[in-house]
Amino acid sequence: MEKLARKQVQALTPYLSARRIGGSGDVWLNANESPFGNEYNLSLNNLNRYSDCQPAELINAYASYAGVKPEQVLTSRGSDEGIELLVRAFCEAGEDAILYCPPTYGMYAISAETFGVERKTVPLTDDWQLNLPEIERNLDNVKLVFVCSPNNPTGNLVNRNDIIKLLEMTKDRAIVVMDEAYIDFCLEASTVDLLAHYPHLAILRTLSKAFALAGLRCGFTLANSELIQVLLKVIAPYPVPIPVAEIAVQALSEAGLARTKFQVLDISANRAYLQAGLSAIEGITVFDGWGNYILIEFPDGDALFKAAWNEGIILRNSPIKNCVRISAGNREECEKTLAFIRNYYQ
Ligand SMILES: *Cc1c(COP(=O)(O)O)cnc(C)c1O
């Protein structure tokens, strides 16, 4: 069967998600999921009918949360589908390119590869910021520039001034896609206010992280309406199942938002606990994280990752040498993890 697939698909290595890697144990700090399982009501009445392509109640609720107009919001199956829609709508296969700055999230590359779109990479600088001169030298044929902030897996924010310089540099040439999957943990760092000045800015958001709904598959693209209209041309006719919209609207209600705010504070406190505890261990470097995870450099990252794995503490190894990413789970998970690492280095 493989031989019948498109050549690009034959050559493709699928994204190695935390789920696909697997593992077994009782501490799961590998996928930046929320430790909270919240309850929702489902009516399940209208399932004989198709859903709206862009359910108005959901769009209005997210627009209000994000501080934009409803016509500046598109909802999709997770922000991963947002990435794919952008590639499909703006990049000509075999002609155009996307540009991204590793180490960063893996799905930009996979979406481009799937559609036969060239991938250009300009690595982040040593302090994980944009290398603007190098980006400018590589902009030929580039239609989309992906910037992740807070960046996964490094955890840092990208300097706002550099994002503005990038937007100036790419005017009338390419779209800048800000991946803000973790922005709900540091909302003041959002670039959403820049939408008013830059029609070529698109922002990816999701309910998977701070809103504790990774399994729901609900994400958003924020952009000016002209850009949103282009994406609506290529989206599936019924991308949002009725129960998904129902739950997402509850998550974005006044009570839902208050709960998320509280949970974000709780998770951030656990992240600070991990950060402080790990920093006290000699030989380990803990990097500041702005999302619900931190990146840590160990003397031997692979060995630490495997030892934790064998103890049922599932962390995420990273492409950065000796670095392991740890999600901020509940306090008990963080305590177990910290105790394990402390013991390991004693
Ligand atoms: C988790 C994550 C996403 C994907 O979010 P979904 O909405 O679950 O598809 C996108 N970007 C980054 C950087 C992420 O870490």
PDBQT file of the ligand as one rigid body, heavy atoms in Angstrom, charges set to zero:
ROOT
HETATM    1  C1  LIG A 401       0.397  21.835  21.943  1.00  0.00    +0.000 C 
HETATM    2  C2  LIG A 401       0.856  22.781  20.892  1.00  0.00    +0.000 A 
HETATM    3  C3  LIG A 401       0.090  23.063  19.758  1.00  0.00    +0.000 A 
HETATM    4  C4  LIG A 401      -1.080  22.211  19.349  1.00  0.00    +0.000 C 
HETATM    5  O1  LIG A 401      -2.196  22.482  19.970  1.00  0.00    +0.000 OA
HETATM    6  P1  LIG A 401      -3.549  21.749  19.569  1.00  0.00    +0.000 P 
HETATM    7  O2  LIG A 401      -4.493  22.893  19.659  1.00  0.00    +0.000 OA
HETATM    8  O3  LIG A 401      -3.750  20.715  20.595  1.00  0.00    +0.000 OA
HETATM    9  O4  LIG A 401      -3.452  21.221  18.179  1.00  0.00    +0.000 OA
HETATM   10  C5  LIG A 401       0.506  24.036  18.879  1.00  0.00    +0.000 A 
HETATM   11  N1  LIG A 401       1.672  24.676  19.078  1.00  0.00    +0.000 NA
HETATM   12  C6  LIG A 401       2.454  24.412  20.136  1.00  0.00    +0.000 A 
HETATM   13  C7  LIG A 401       3.722  25.155  20.305  1.00  0.00    +0.000 C 
HETATM   14  C8  LIG A 401       2.084  23.448  21.060  1.00  0.00    +0.000 A 
HETATM   15  O5  LIG A 401       2.910  23.132  22.060  1.00  0.00    +0.000 OA
ENDROOT
TORSDOF 0
